Amino acid sequence: MNNSMINPSIVDLKERVGDKYSLVVITSKRARQLIQGEKPLVNVDSNKTLTIAINEVDQGKIHFKVVHEGIK
């Protein structure tokens, strides 16, 4: 169990997506979609798009594909 005061914890979120950089990209893209009018996939006590996006990731509602590309 994690003793973090932030819910969901960053540790749990990183386990879901792989690393903190992917977490930032995934949640920020989803927050932009919410700003543009997409409907939230979770029920949370917040109207902040980033909070909604983070909770969507935590609850497994966001599907994403990690692409590894080399530098050319």
HTML snippet that shows the backbone in 3Dmol.js (N, CA, C, O; Angstrom):
<script src="https://3Dmol.org/build/3Dmol-min.js"></script>
<div id="view" style="width:600px;height:400px;position:relative"></div>
<script>
const pdb = `
ATOM      1  N   MET A   1       0.842  -1.188   0.000  1.00  0.00           N
ATOM      2  CA  MET A   1       0.000   0.000   0.000  1.00  0.00           C
ATOM      3  C   MET A   1       0.879   1.240   0.000  1.00  0.00           C
ATOM      4  O   MET A   1       1.950   1.256   0.606  1.00  0.00           O
ATOM      5  N   ASN A   2       0.430   2.246  -0.665  1.00  0.00           N
ATOM      6  CA  ASN A   2       1.176   3.479  -0.784  1.00  0.00           C
ATOM      7  C   ASN A   2       0.660   4.482   0.227  1.00  0.00           C
ATOM      8  O   ASN A   2      -0.550   4.604   0.415  1.00  0.00           O
ATOM      9  N   ASN A   3       1.569   5.207   0.887  1.00  0.00           N
ATOM     10  CA  ASN A   3       1.179   6.188   1.894  1.00  0.00           C
ATOM     11  C   ASN A   3       1.024   7.590   1.327  1.00  0.00           C
ATOM     12  O   ASN A   3       1.040   8.566   2.078  1.00  0.00           O
ATOM     13  N   SER A   4       0.875   7.700   0.033  1.00  0.00           N
ATOM     14  CA  SER A   4       0.750   8.998  -0.612  1.00  0.00           C
ATOM     15  C   SER A   4      -0.576   9.654  -0.242  1.00  0.00           C
ATOM     16  O   SER A   4      -1.599   8.984  -0.099  1.00  0.00           O
ATOM     17  N   MET A   5      -0.541  10.977  -0.090  1.00  0.00           N
ATOM     18  CA  MET A   5      -1.765  11.717   0.194  1.00  0.00           C
ATOM     19  C   MET A   5      -2.520  12.038  -1.083  1.00  0.00           C
ATOM     20  O   MET A   5      -3.691  12.414  -1.038  1.00  0.00           O
ATOM     21  N   ILE A   6      -1.852  11.892  -2.225  1.00  0.00           N
ATOM     22  CA  ILE A   6      -2.487  12.174  -3.499  1.00  0.00           C
ATOM     23  C   ILE A   6      -3.222  10.922  -3.949  1.00  0.00           C
ATOM     24  O   ILE A   6      -2.665   9.825  -3.937  1.00  0.00           O
ATOM     25  N   ASN A   7      -4.466  11.092  -4.342  1.00  0.00           N
ATOM     26  CA  ASN A   7      -5.232   9.942  -4.779  1.00  0.00           C
ATOM     27  C   ASN A   7      -5.745  10.204  -6.180  1.00  0.00           C
ATOM     28  O   ASN A   7      -6.468  11.184  -6.360  1.00  0.00           O
ATOM     29  N   PRO A   8      -5.434   9.422  -7.164  1.00  0.00           N
ATOM     30  CA  PRO A   8      -4.578   8.231  -7.122  1.00  0.00           C
ATOM     31  C   PRO A   8      -3.104   8.615  -7.029  1.00  0.00           C
ATOM     32  O   PRO A   8      -2.710   9.707  -7.439  1.00  0.00           O
ATOM     33  N   SER A   9      -2.303   7.712  -6.490  1.00  0.00           N
ATOM     34  CA  SER A   9      -0.891   8.026  -6.282  1.00  0.00           C
ATOM     35  C   SER A   9      -0.126   7.984  -7.600  1.00  0.00           C
ATOM     36  O   SER A   9      -0.503   7.268  -8.528  1.00  0.00           O
ATOM     37  N   ILE A  10       0.939   8.751  -7.669  1.00  0.00           N
ATOM     38  CA  ILE A  10       1.777   8.790  -8.856  1.00  0.00           C
ATOM     39  C   ILE A  10       2.408   7.424  -9.099  1.00  0.00           C
ATOM     40  O   ILE A  10       2.617   7.035 -10.248  1.00  0.00           O
ATOM     41  N   VAL A  11       2.709   6.702  -8.043  1.00  0.00           N
ATOM     42  CA  VAL A  11       3.308   5.369  -8.173  1.00  0.00           C
ATOM     43  C   VAL A  11       2.334   4.428  -8.877  1.00  0.00           C
ATOM     44  O   VAL A  11       2.727   3.695  -9.786  1.00  0.00           O
ATOM     45  N   ASP A  12       1.080   4.443  -8.468  1.00  0.00           N
ATOM     46  CA  ASP A  12       0.064   3.595  -9.096  1.00  0.00           C
ATOM     47  C   ASP A  12      -0.152   3.984 -10.555  1.00  0.00           C
ATOM     48  O   ASP A  12      -0.298   3.118 -11.418  1.00  0.00           O
ATOM     49  N   LEU A  13      -0.172   5.273 -10.825  1.00  0.00           N
ATOM     50  CA  LEU A  13      -0.371   5.736 -12.197  1.00  0.00           C
ATOM     51  C   LEU A  13       0.797   5.349 -13.089  1.00  0.00           C
ATOM     52  O   LEU A  13       0.596   4.933 -14.230  1.00  0.00           O
ATOM     53  N   LYS A  14       2.018   5.482 -12.580  1.00  0.00           N
ATOM     54  CA  LYS A  14       3.200   5.102 -13.363  1.00  0.00           C
ATOM     55  C   LYS A  14       3.202   3.606 -13.656  1.00  0.00           C
ATOM     56  O   LYS A  14       3.649   3.189 -14.724  1.00  0.00           O
ATOM     57  N   GLU A  15       2.714   2.804 -12.734  1.00  0.00           N
ATOM     58  CA  GLU A  15       2.617   1.354 -12.977  1.00  0.00           C
ATOM     59  C   GLU A  15       1.656   1.064 -14.121  1.00  0.00           C
ATOM     60  O   GLU A  15       1.869   0.119 -14.881  1.00  0.00           O
ATOM     61  N   ARG A  16       0.609   1.859 -14.252  1.00  0.00           N
ATOM     62  CA  ARG A  16      -0.372   1.652 -15.320  1.00  0.00           C
ATOM     63  C   ARG A  16       0.177   2.012 -16.698  1.00  0.00           C
ATOM     64  O   ARG A  16      -0.098   1.321 -17.679  1.00  0.00           O
ATOM     65  N   VAL A  17       0.958   3.102 -16.771  1.00  0.00           N
ATOM     66  CA  VAL A  17       1.389   3.595 -18.081  1.00  0.00           C
ATOM     67  C   VAL A  17       2.859   3.355 -18.381  1.00  0.00           C
ATOM     68  O   VAL A  17       3.258   3.445 -19.543  1.00  0.00           O
ATOM     69  N   GLY A  18       3.669   3.057 -17.398  1.00  0.00           N
ATOM     70  CA  GLY A  18       5.071   2.738 -17.641  1.00  0.00           C
ATOM     71  C   GLY A  18       6.063   3.732 -17.073  1.00  0.00           C
ATOM     72  O   GLY A  18       7.023   3.328 -16.416  1.00  0.00           O
ATOM     73  N   ASP A  19       5.861   5.005 -17.304  1.00  0.00           N
ATOM     74  CA  ASP A  19       6.784   6.010 -16.767  1.00  0.00           C
ATOM     75  C   ASP A  19       6.077   7.363 -16.663  1.00  0.00           C
ATOM     76  O   ASP A  19       4.981   7.551 -17.191  1.00  0.00           O
ATOM     77  N   LYS A  20       6.727   8.290 -15.975  1.00  0.00           N
ATOM     78  CA  LYS A  20       6.091   9.583 -15.720  1.00  0.00           C
ATOM     79  C   LYS A  20       5.917  10.413 -16.983  1.00  0.00           C
ATOM     80  O   LYS A  20       4.992  11.220 -17.072  1.00  0.00           O
ATOM     81  N   TYR A  21       6.801  10.221 -17.962  1.00  0.00           N
ATOM     82  CA  TYR A  21       6.695  10.999 -19.202  1.00  0.00           C
ATOM     83  C   TYR A  21       5.464  10.559 -20.013  1.00  0.00           C
ATOM     84  O   TYR A  21       4.738  11.392 -20.556  1.00  0.00           O
ATOM     85  N   SER A  22       5.247   9.261 -20.082  1.00  0.00           N
ATOM     86  CA  SER A  22       4.056   8.750 -20.767  1.00  0.00           C
ATOM     87  C   SER A  22       2.798   9.207 -20.048  1.00  0.00           C
ATOM     88  O   SER A  22       1.800   9.547 -20.683  1.00  0.00           O
ATOM     89  N   LEU A  23       2.849   9.214 -18.732  1.00  0.00           N
ATOM     90  CA  LEU A  23       1.698   9.657 -17.944  1.00  0.00           C
ATOM     91  C   LEU A  23       1.337  11.101 -18.279  1.00  0.00           C
ATOM     92  O   LEU A  23       0.161  11.428 -18.432  1.00  0.00           O
ATOM     93  N   VAL A  24       2.332  11.953 -18.391  1.00  0.00           N
ATOM     94  CA  VAL A  24       2.093  13.362 -18.721  1.00  0.00           C
ATOM     95  C   VAL A  24       1.472  13.488 -20.106  1.00  0.00           C
ATOM     96  O   VAL A  24       0.511  14.235 -20.288  1.00  0.00           O
ATOM     97  N   VAL A  25       2.010  12.766 -21.080  1.00  0.00           N
ATOM     98  CA  VAL A  25       1.504  12.857 -22.451  1.00  0.00           C
ATOM     99  C   VAL A  25       0.069  12.342 -22.531  1.00  0.00           C
ATOM    100  O   VAL A  25      -0.794  12.988 -23.126  1.00  0.00           O
ATOM    101  N   ILE A  26      -0.181  11.188 -21.938  1.00  0.00           N
ATOM    102  CA  ILE A  26      -1.502  10.567 -22.003  1.00  0.00           C
ATOM    103  C   ILE A  26      -2.563  11.444 -21.324  1.00  0.00           C
ATOM    104  O   ILE A  26      -3.627  11.692 -21.891  1.00  0.00           O
ATOM    105  N   THR A  27      -2.263  11.907 -20.110  1.00  0.00           N
ATOM    106  CA  THR A  27      -3.264  12.699 -19.397  1.00  0.00           C
ATOM    107  C   THR A  27      -3.466  14.073 -20.032  1.00  0.00           C
ATOM    108  O   THR A  27      -4.584  14.588 -20.041  1.00  0.00           O
ATOM    109  N   SER A  28      -2.404  14.672 -20.561  1.00  0.00           N
ATOM    110  CA  SER A  28      -2.583  15.988 -21.175  1.00  0.00           C
ATOM    111  C   SER A  28      -3.370  15.890 -22.477  1.00  0.00           C
ATOM    112  O   SER A  28      -4.190  16.761 -22.769  1.00  0.00           O
ATOM    113  N   LYS A  29      -3.129  14.837 -23.265  1.00  0.00           N
ATOM    114  CA  LYS A  29      -3.910  14.660 -24.495  1.00  0.00           C
ATOM    115  C   LYS A  29      -5.375  14.421 -24.170  1.00  0.00           C
ATOM    116  O   LYS A  29      -6.262  14.953 -24.837  1.00  0.00           O
ATOM    117  N   ARG A  30      -5.625  13.620 -23.144  1.00  0.00           N
ATOM    118  CA  ARG A  30      -7.008  13.352 -22.762  1.00  0.00           C
ATOM    119  C   ARG A  30      -7.679  14.615 -22.222  1.00  0.00           C
ATOM    120  O   ARG A  30      -8.847  14.868 -22.515  1.00  0.00           O
ATOM    121  N   ALA A  31      -6.953  15.403 -21.441  1.00  0.00           N
ATOM    122  CA  ALA A  31      -7.516  16.650 -20.918  1.00  0.00           C
ATOM    123  C   ALA A  31      -7.894  17.585 -22.062  1.00  0.00           C
ATOM    124  O   ALA A  31      -8.923  18.259 -21.999  1.00  0.00           O
ATOM    125  N   ARG A  32      -7.070  17.630 -23.106  1.00  0.00           N
ATOM    126  CA  ARG A  32      -7.398  18.461 -24.272  1.00  0.00           C
ATOM    127  C   ARG A  32      -8.676  17.968 -24.952  1.00  0.00           C
ATOM    128  O   ARG A  32      -9.493  18.769 -25.406  1.00  0.00           O
ATOM    129  N   GLN A  33      -8.842  16.645 -25.020  1.00  0.00           N
ATOM    130  CA  GLN A  33     -10.063  16.091 -25.610  1.00  0.00           C
ATOM    131  C   GLN A  33     -11.281  16.517 -24.787  1.00  0.00           C
ATOM    132  O   GLN A  33     -12.321  16.865 -25.345  1.00  0.00           O
ATOM    133  N   LEU A  34     -11.147  16.488 -23.468  1.00  0.00           N
ATOM    134  CA  LEU A  34     -12.254  16.887 -22.593  1.00  0.00           C
ATOM    135  C   LEU A  34     -12.581  18.371 -22.776  1.00  0.00           C
ATOM    136  O   LEU A  34     -13.751  18.753 -22.788  1.00  0.00           O
ATOM    137  N   ILE A  35     -11.555  19.199 -22.916  1.00  0.00           N
ATOM    138  CA  ILE A  35     -11.763  20.626 -23.146  1.00  0.00           C
ATOM    139  C   ILE A  35     -12.522  20.854 -24.448  1.00  0.00           C
ATOM    140  O   ILE A  35     -13.344  21.765 -24.545  1.00  0.00           O
ATOM    141  N   GLN A  36     -12.240  20.018 -25.449  1.00  0.00           N
ATOM    142  CA  GLN A  36     -12.885  20.158 -26.754  1.00  0.00           C
ATOM    143  C   GLN A  36     -14.288  19.558 -26.794  1.00  0.00           C
ATOM    144  O   GLN A  36     -14.936  19.580 -27.840  1.00  0.00           O
ATOM    145  N   GLY A  37     -14.765  19.025 -25.671  1.00  0.00           N
ATOM    146  CA  GLY A  37     -16.144  18.580 -25.613  1.00  0.00           C
ATOM    147  C   GLY A  37     -16.389  17.096 -25.437  1.00  0.00           C
ATOM    148  O   GLY A  37     -17.541  16.672 -25.340  1.00  0.00           O
ATOM    149  N   GLU A  38     -15.333  16.295 -25.392  1.00  0.00           N
ATOM    150  CA  GLU A  38     -15.523  14.864 -25.144  1.00  0.00           C
ATOM    151  C   GLU A  38     -16.155  14.670 -23.770  1.00  0.00           C
ATOM    152  O   GLU A  38     -15.919  15.454 -22.851  1.00  0.00           O
ATOM    153  N   LYS A  39     -16.952  13.628 -23.640  1.00  0.00           N
ATOM    154  CA  LYS A  39     -17.610  13.336 -22.372  1.00  0.00           C
ATOM    155  C   LYS A  39     -16.660  12.547 -21.457  1.00  0.00           C
ATOM    156  O   LYS A  39     -15.956  11.653 -21.925  1.00  0.00           O
ATOM    157  N   PRO A  40     -16.637  12.872 -20.159  1.00  0.00           N
ATOM    158  CA  PRO A  40     -15.805  12.118 -19.206  1.00  0.00           C
ATOM    159  C   PRO A  40     -16.236  10.654 -19.138  1.00  0.00           C
ATOM    160  O   PRO A  40     -17.417  10.336 -19.285  1.00  0.00           O
ATOM    161  N   LEU A  41     -15.270   9.772 -18.914  1.00  0.00           N
ATOM    162  CA  LEU A  41     -15.545   8.349 -18.818  1.00  0.00           C
ATOM    163  C   LEU A  41     -15.674   7.876 -17.373  1.00  0.00           C
ATOM    164  O   LEU A  41     -15.943   6.702 -17.120  1.00  0.00           O
ATOM    165  N   VAL A  42     -15.479   8.798 -16.423  1.00  0.00           N
ATOM    166  CA  VAL A  42     -15.591   8.486 -15.004  1.00  0.00           C
ATOM    167  C   VAL A  42     -16.400   9.573 -14.309  1.00  0.00           C
ATOM    168  O   VAL A  42     -16.574  10.672 -14.835  1.00  0.00           O
ATOM    169  N   ASN A  43     -16.882   9.252 -13.139  1.00  0.00           N
ATOM    170  CA  ASN A  43     -17.604  10.198 -12.299  1.00  0.00           C
ATOM    171  C   ASN A  43     -16.680  10.616 -11.157  1.00  0.00           C
ATOM    172  O   ASN A  43     -16.369   9.802 -10.287  1.00  0.00           O
ATOM    173  N   VAL A  44     -16.243  11.864 -11.148  1.00  0.00           N
ATOM    174  CA  VAL A  44     -15.399  12.371 -10.069  1.00  0.00           C
ATOM    175  C   VAL A  44     -15.957  13.695  -9.581  1.00  0.00           C
ATOM    176  O   VAL A  44     -16.695  14.376 -10.294  1.00  0.00           O
ATOM    177  N   ASP A  45     -15.594  14.049  -8.357  1.00  0.00           N
ATOM    178  CA  ASP A  45     -16.074  15.297  -7.760  1.00  0.00           C
ATOM    179  C   ASP A  45     -15.175  16.466  -8.160  1.00  0.00           C
ATOM    180  O   ASP A  45     -14.675  17.198  -7.305  1.00  0.00           O
ATOM    181  N   SER A  46     -14.977  16.632  -9.452  1.00  0.00           N
ATOM    182  CA  SER A  46     -14.155  17.729  -9.952  1.00  0.00           C
ATOM    183  C   SER A  46     -14.578  18.051 -11.372  1.00  0.00           C
ATOM    184  O   SER A  46     -15.021  17.174 -12.114  1.00  0.00           O
ATOM    185  N   ASN A  47     -14.440  19.299 -11.740  1.00  0.00           N
ATOM    186  CA  ASN A  47     -14.692  19.670 -13.122  1.00  0.00           C
ATOM    187  C   ASN A  47     -13.390  20.039 -13.828  1.00  0.00           C
ATOM    188  O   ASN A  47     -13.412  20.548 -14.948  1.00  0.00           O
ATOM    189  N   LYS A  48     -12.254  19.782 -13.174  1.00  0.00           N
ATOM    190  CA  LYS A  48     -10.942  20.048 -13.766  1.00  0.00           C
ATOM    191  C   LYS A  48     -10.596  18.918 -14.729  1.00  0.00           C
ATOM    192  O   LYS A  48     -10.607  17.743 -14.362  1.00  0.00           O
ATOM    193  N   THR A  49     -10.294  19.293 -15.950  1.00  0.00           N
ATOM    194  CA  THR A  49     -10.072  18.280 -16.986  1.00  0.00           C
ATOM    195  C   THR A  49      -8.886  17.378 -16.687  1.00  0.00           C
ATOM    196  O   THR A  49      -8.942  16.183 -16.977  1.00  0.00           O
ATOM    197  N   LEU A  50      -7.823  17.910 -16.119  1.00  0.00           N
ATOM    198  CA  LEU A  50      -6.661  17.075 -15.812  1.00  0.00           C
ATOM    199  C   LEU A  50      -6.975  16.077 -14.706  1.00  0.00           C
ATOM    200  O   LEU A  50      -6.532  14.930 -14.764  1.00  0.00           O
ATOM    201  N   THR A  51      -7.728  16.497 -13.708  1.00  0.00           N
ATOM    202  CA  THR A  51      -8.144  15.583 -12.635  1.00  0.00           C
ATOM    203  C   THR A  51      -9.007  14.463 -13.197  1.00  0.00           C
ATOM    204  O   THR A  51      -8.848  13.304 -12.815  1.00  0.00           O
ATOM    205  N   ILE A  52      -9.909  14.798 -14.092  1.00  0.00           N
ATOM    206  CA  ILE A  52     -10.759  13.786 -14.725  1.00  0.00           C
ATOM    207  C   ILE A  52      -9.899  12.816 -15.531  1.00  0.00           C
ATOM    208  O   ILE A  52     -10.078  11.602 -15.439  1.00  0.00           O
ATOM    209  N   ALA A  53      -8.967  13.348 -16.316  1.00  0.00           N
ATOM    210  CA  ALA A  53      -8.092  12.507 -17.142  1.00  0.00           C
ATOM    211  C   ALA A  53      -7.252  11.570 -16.285  1.00  0.00           C
ATOM    212  O   ALA A  53      -7.093  10.399 -16.628  1.00  0.00           O
ATOM    213  N   ILE A  54      -6.716  12.065 -15.181  1.00  0.00           N
ATOM    214  CA  ILE A  54      -5.912  11.229 -14.287  1.00  0.00           C
ATOM    215  C   ILE A  54      -6.754  10.101 -13.719  1.00  0.00           C
ATOM    216  O   ILE A  54      -6.297   8.961 -13.641  1.00  0.00           O
ATOM    217  N   ASN A  55      -7.966  10.407 -13.328  1.00  0.00           N
ATOM    218  CA  ASN A  55      -8.847   9.368 -12.781  1.00  0.00           C
ATOM    219  C   ASN A  55      -9.264   8.374 -13.855  1.00  0.00           C
ATOM    220  O   ASN A  55      -9.443   7.193 -13.557  1.00  0.00           O
ATOM    221  N   GLU A  56      -9.423   8.819 -15.086  1.00  0.00           N
ATOM    222  CA  GLU A  56      -9.726   7.901 -16.186  1.00  0.00           C
ATOM    223  C   GLU A  56      -8.571   6.925 -16.395  1.00  0.00           C
ATOM    224  O   GLU A  56      -8.799   5.733 -16.605  1.00  0.00           O
ATOM    225  N   VAL A  57      -7.353   7.410 -16.342  1.00  0.00           N
ATOM    226  CA  VAL A  57      -6.186   6.536 -16.465  1.00  0.00           C
ATOM    227  C   VAL A  57      -6.149   5.551 -15.297  1.00  0.00           C
ATOM    228  O   VAL A  57      -5.941   4.354 -15.496  1.00  0.00           O
ATOM    229  N   ASP A  58      -6.349   6.053 -14.088  1.00  0.00           N
ATOM    230  CA  ASP A  58      -6.306   5.214 -12.891  1.00  0.00           C
ATOM    231  C   ASP A  58      -7.345   4.096 -12.939  1.00  0.00           C
ATOM    232  O   ASP A  58      -7.078   2.980 -12.492  1.00  0.00           O
ATOM    233  N   GLN A  59      -8.513   4.388 -13.474  1.00  0.00           N
ATOM    234  CA  GLN A  59      -9.591   3.398 -13.522  1.00  0.00           C
ATOM    235  C   GLN A  59      -9.550   2.529 -14.785  1.00  0.00           C
ATOM    236  O   GLN A  59     -10.448   1.719 -15.014  1.00  0.00           O
ATOM    237  N   GLY A  60      -8.517   2.701 -15.591  1.00  0.00           N
ATOM    238  CA  GLY A  60      -8.355   1.867 -16.780  1.00  0.00           C
ATOM    239  C   GLY A  60      -9.316   2.187 -17.911  1.00  0.00           C
ATOM    240  O   GLY A  60      -9.576   1.333 -18.759  1.00  0.00           O
ATOM    241  N   LYS A  61      -9.847   3.398 -17.940  1.00  0.00           N
ATOM    242  CA  LYS A  61     -10.813   3.785 -18.969  1.00  0.00           C
ATOM    243  C   LYS A  61     -10.141   4.310 -20.238  1.00  0.00           C
ATOM    244  O   LYS A  61     -10.776   4.389 -21.290  1.00  0.00           O
ATOM    245  N   ILE A  62      -8.866   4.666 -20.141  1.00  0.00           N
ATOM    246  CA  ILE A  62      -8.131   5.212 -21.278  1.00  0.00           C
ATOM    247  C   ILE A  62      -7.278   4.103 -21.882  1.00  0.00           C
ATOM    248  O   ILE A  62      -6.519   3.435 -21.180  1.00  0.00           O
ATOM    249  N   HIS A  63      -7.412   3.918 -23.182  1.00  0.00           N
ATOM    250  CA  HIS A  63      -6.611   2.923 -23.886  1.00  0.00           C
ATOM    251  C   HIS A  63      -5.581   3.649 -24.729  1.00  0.00           C
ATOM    252  O   HIS A  63      -5.906   4.601 -25.440  1.00  0.00           O
ATOM    253  N   PHE A  64      -4.356   3.203 -24.649  1.00  0.00           N
ATOM    254  CA  PHE A  64      -3.274   3.865 -25.358  1.00  0.00           C
ATOM    255  C   PHE A  64      -2.266   2.824 -25.837  1.00  0.00           C
ATOM    256  O   PHE A  64      -2.234   1.688 -25.363  1.00  0.00           O
ATOM    257  N   LYS A  65      -1.465   3.243 -26.770  1.00  0.00           N
ATOM    258  CA  LYS A  65      -0.430   2.380 -27.328  1.00  0.00           C
ATOM    259  C   LYS A  65       0.897   3.116 -27.200  1.00  0.00           C
ATOM    260  O   LYS A  65       1.032   4.247 -27.667  1.00  0.00           O
ATOM    261  N   VAL A  66       1.869   2.479 -26.573  1.00  0.00           N
ATOM    262  CA  VAL A  66       3.183   3.079 -26.432  1.00  0.00           C
ATOM    263  C   VAL A  66       3.999   2.720 -27.663  1.00  0.00           C
ATOM    264  O   VAL A  66       4.151   1.546 -28.000  1.00  0.00           O
ATOM    265  N   VAL A  67       4.519   3.735 -28.327  1.00  0.00           N
ATOM    266  CA  VAL A  67       5.317   3.534 -29.531  1.00  0.00           C
ATOM    267  C   VAL A  67       6.748   3.945 -29.241  1.00  0.00           C
ATOM    268  O   VAL A  67       7.004   5.068 -28.806  1.00  0.00           O
ATOM    269  N   HIS A  68       7.669   3.047 -29.481  1.00  0.00           N
ATOM    270  CA  HIS A  68       9.086   3.343 -29.276  1.00  0.00           C
ATOM    271  C   HIS A  68       9.725   3.569 -30.632  1.00  0.00           C
ATOM    272  O   HIS A  68       9.796   2.662 -31.461  1.00  0.00           O
ATOM    273  N   GLU A  69      10.181   4.773 -30.843  1.00  0.00           N
ATOM    274  CA  GLU A  69      10.830   5.109 -32.098  1.00  0.00           C
ATOM    275  C   GLU A  69      12.244   5.576 -31.812  1.00  0.00           C
ATOM    276  O   GLU A  69      12.493   6.292 -30.843  1.00  0.00           O
ATOM    277  N   GLY A  70      13.156   5.166 -32.657  1.00  0.00           N
ATOM    278  CA  GLY A  70      14.536   5.587 -32.502  1.00  0.00           C
ATOM    279  C   GLY A  70      14.749   6.972 -33.070  1.00  0.00           C
ATOM    280  O   GLY A  70      13.989   7.437 -33.920  1.00  0.00           O
ATOM    281  N   ILE A  71      15.788   7.621 -32.593  1.00  0.00           N
ATOM    282  CA  ILE A  71      16.150   8.943 -33.093  1.00  0.00           C
ATOM    283  C   ILE A  71      16.910   8.776 -34.394  1.00  0.00           C
ATOM    284  O   ILE A  71      17.829   7.962 -34.483  1.00  0.00           O
ATOM    285  N   LYS A  72      16.528   9.543 -35.401  1.00  0.00           N
ATOM    286  CA  LYS A  72      17.189   9.433 -36.707  1.00  0.00           C
ATOM    287  C   LYS A  72      17.978  10.659 -37.003  1.00  0.00           C
ATOM    288  O   LYS A  72      18.604  10.750 -38.059  1.00  0.00           O
TER     289      LYS A  72
END
`;
const viewer = $3Dmol.createViewer("view");
viewer.addModel(pdb, "pdb");
viewer.setStyle({}, {cartoon: {color: "spectrum"}});
viewer.zoomTo();
viewer.render();
</script>
